[in-house]
Amino acid sequence: MTRQISIPDDIMVQAEELAAQQHLTVDELIATALSDQIAGAAYIRRRAERASLARFKEALALVPDIAPDAYDAIPESQQT
């Protein structure tokens, strides 16, 4: 199946450079990148299907209720 797509010039230049470095055509590079995105989305979907609010709450209950170290704290100006 063939599709025509529009890619901004600056991204196309970078895609051509990357494809050349990897000894691929731009079409192969784009197909591979798209395949990786689809596989990643499928992986996230499978993980989400296994998720459970009850198991999340059980894990959260194991976290000690203490103030975070200063470097981990959210500044008050960013708290909602």
C-alpha positions, 0 to 999 in steps of 0.5 A: 500500500502506498500513501503520500504524506507531507513532512516538514522540510527540516524533519525531512532533511534530518530523516535523510541524514539519519537514513543515510547513516543507517544505510536505509532509505527514508521510506525504510526509516519511516516504516521502522519508526512507525512500526516502533511507535505502533509496537510501543502503543500496543505494549502500553495497552497490554500493560494497561489492561493488566492494571488494577486500581486495587493493586495500585492502592495496595502498593501505595499503602506500602509507601511511607507517609513522610515528607519528601527530601528537599530535592524531590519536593514540589515547590509550593508555587507548582502545587495545585 
